[in-house]
Amino acid sequence: GLALGGSWDGLPSLLALNAPGHRRGWYAMLGQLGAPLGFIVASSVFLYVFSSLDAKDFLSWGWRFPFYTAFAINVVALFARLRLVVTHEYEKRMEEHELDPA
């Protein structure tokens, strides 16, 4: 919840600033779809693991599998965010004081 709240408004802005000019709305939309799609995928993986293991295996080690999967996805997402660079448009707007904090 805390991570989602922190990136709910910032990620679409980053994506829009790093998108091609004619696709900014599409790129900004992807950040808003991340939480609902992630919830659906996580629930599906958990359901698959729960239904494919017997109760003893699930309770001993199977419940951890979705968390390992989420950790791997978060590592990929971290490297993707670290590769985002500030665009010339962002620098221009900062110089024009259009993006000053209020």
C-alpha positions in Angstrom: 0.0 0.0 0.0 2.8 2.4 0.9 4.7 1.7 -2.3 1.6 2.0 -4.4 0.7 5.3 -2.9 4.2 6.6 -3.5 4.2 5.7 -7.2 0.6 6.2 -8.1 1.0 9.7 -9.3 4.8 9.9 -9.8 5.1 7.0 -12.2 2.6 8.2 -14.8 4.5 11.6 -14.9 7.8 9.8 -15.4 6.4 7.6 -18.1 4.8 10.6 -19.9 8.0 12.6 -19.8 10.0 9.7 -21.2 7.4 8.7 -23.9 7.4 9.7 -27.5 5.2 12.9 -28.1 2.4 11.1 -29.8 2.1 8.3 -27.2 2.2 10.2 -23.9 -1.3 9.4 -22.8 -0.8 5.7 -23.6 2.5 5.6 -21.6 1.0 7.5 -18.6 -2.0 5.1 -18.5 0.3 2.1 -18.0 1.4 3.3 -14.6 -2.3 3.5 -13.5 -3.0 0.0 -14.7 0.0 -1.5 -12.8 -1.8 -2.0 -9.5 -5.0 -3.7 -10.8 -3.1 -5.9 -13.3 -0.6 -6.8 -10.6 -3.3 -7.8 -8.2 -4.9 -10.0 -10.9 -1.6 -11.7 -11.8 -0.6 -12.2 -8.1 -4.0 -13.7 -7.3 -3.7 -16.0 -10.3 -0.3 -17.2 -9.3 -1.3 -17.8 -5.7 -4.4 -19.7 -6.9 -2.3 -21.8 -9.2 0.2 -22.7 -6.5 -2.6 -23.3 -4.0 -4.5 -25.7 -6.3 -1.5 -27.6 -7.6 0.0 -28.5 -4.2 -1.4 -30.6 -1.4 -2.1 -28.8 1.9 1.0 -30.0 3.6 3.4 -28.8 0.9 1.5 -25.5 0.5 1.7 -24.7 4.2 5.4 -25.7 4.5 6.9 -24.0 1.5 4.3 -23.3 -1.3 3.0 -20.1 0.2 6.4 -18.5 -0.3 6.5 -19.0 -4.0 4.3 -16.0 -5.0 6.5 -13.7 -2.8 9.7 -14.9 -4.5 8.0 -14.2 -7.9 7.0 -10.7 -6.7 10.6 -10.1 -5.5 12.0 -11.0 -9.0 9.5 -8.7 -10.7 10.4 -5.8 -8.3 14.1 -6.2 -9.1 13.3 -5.9 -12.8 11.1 -2.8 -12.1 13.8 -1.2 -10.0 16.4 -1.5 -12.8 13.8 -0.2 -15.3 13.2 2.9 -13.1 16.9 3.5 -12.6 17.4 3.6 -16.3 14.9 6.4 -16.8 16.6 9.7 -17.6 15.5 13.3 -17.4 14.4 14.5 -20.8 15.2 17.9 -22.3 11.5 18.9 -22.0 11.7 18.2 -18.2 14.8 20.4 -17.9 13.2 23.1 -20.0 10.1 23.2 -17.8 12.2 23.2 -14.6 14.1 26.2 -16.0 10.8 28.0 -16.8 9.6 27.2 -13.2 6.6 25.3 -14.5 7.4 22.3 -12.3 8.3 24.1 -9.1 6.8 22.4 -6.0 3.8 24.2 -4.4 
